């Protein structure tokens, strides 16, 4: 698999290993948690496994860590087949969802645990833990026990603990899910900074699309034990290959229309919307459904407009508008906050396509 | 304004921050509580007063009196001499041995039960333990006499097979015999007490230690056992006091042939041996209370040392 171009990455720091998951299968009785899953990561790449609950993303991560038995497939780290190796022999650092710090040890002792297991001398352990606690900004909390640290601090200690053993691969299993929004966002940036600084190949599991888009070199969108699409965040968002990916990553409107040319659909109550026709071999005149992002629709205030405002949701820099027309059709449009102030409750509105639709499907 | 407080940061700790404990994790200061907040505990306090404090005070007061009701310490002097001293030594040895064996076996059994993924097994063990932990007295003594007594079924089978355990130093009617009989209710009690703390060990701790390179033995050495030490200690104290105070089983089994404090005390209070020895019996009772208190304080001290991470 070729390495994707990445807008987030400082490529000159990469010095990790390749990771190849080849045909991974895992069944729980008759239910497939993983269905012959294939995934390759380039050295230093950060891959986010994104998907809804039960899609197999954590199973894939645990299989890579050696914490989950496989029914089939191969796990390669660099050129080494580690499929049969126990977790303790894989040299993989793992950060779990929450509460994984050993409660009977201080932050420092937690960070040193993996080194103690490896019989590293006490002075070297102290030096390494001091470095890592400094890296995560918790030097002053070294002697605190986990219950004396906040959730965000605990997860940073867990990250330092995972990094202390100088792992070849770093795995993060929803490490931010138990934190509040502000700390989550800050720690997300912190994780990315450290990952880039160390150049370690990293897999990050989440069900939060915003987290995935912000962090990843590439996102693997998973569904029912399979990877539905793997690509850069921009491509996954703007060029989803399936309806599931389009709807899971970001918001979409689903609109009915008729194909009027190979790259244009006449959408009911809106008008013509263009799309990239190369993957949609429908004939002209076909009834189709169009999937389009809220920000790809534009609004005009017009006395002949059929659309009316139902509600506004203020999102900070943008505003989400819920609109309806006399037939009861609903559409979501996202405008900048400045533009949205012009739209009033009794405004009559017309919609138009500002940019391409994501997908066009047979109705 | 030059300085400002970021509410979001202070609530959860700043990234790269210096010192920001989560207020939610910091214990609230003990403040003055309204008097009616403790009203619900009154029935329990009344119960404790009537059935624990008043009898204990009565035991201690009586222990310091002679038959005429005059103050004396002679009961205590007698209680730490001769057969009574021996009964204290026997009781402590028996309770300690029975407690240690039940602690080791009970912890291993509880670990095995918790490791089982079979919910039916767990439910059966839990409910069975609750029943056996409350079994004792004459029925228990009789069931052991009928099986491994001098003429018990198992003793007979072993004798027929050429091995009579009574010819090789074993006796059901000894401290060793009592230690074995007490396991019948102490081990289930230990299992019952230890299942919740073992189940509270998080799978993430095991997984984290594995991914950090630790073997299962290293996990138990550095994480599992230190975490379980406080509840194990607490449970051992419960078992020790349970065995120390056991009366009916020991009485039924040995008929007073082994000097044990509860049996000596029972004999003195009921006047089976000599009439008018109630005050001496209560001195033995006061001694029992003192030993249980010492065990409790010892536990509190050791637990404080073993679980500083809880504070």
Interface residues (C-beta under 8 A of the other chain):
Chain A: X62 X65 X66 X67 X86 X87 X88 X89 X90 X91 X92 X93 X94 X96 X97 X99 X100 X101 X102 X103 X104 X105 X106 X113 X114 X116 X117 X118 X136 X137 X140 X141 X144 X145 X147 X148 X149 X150 X151 X152 X153 X156 X158 X161 X162 X165 X171 X179 X180 X181 X182 X183 X186 X187 X189 X190
Chain B: X8 X9 X11 X12 X13 X14 X15 X16 X17 X18 X19 X20 X21 X22 X25 X202 X204 X205 X207 X208 X209 X210 X211 X212 X213 X214 X215 X218 X222 X223 X226 X227 X307 X309 X310
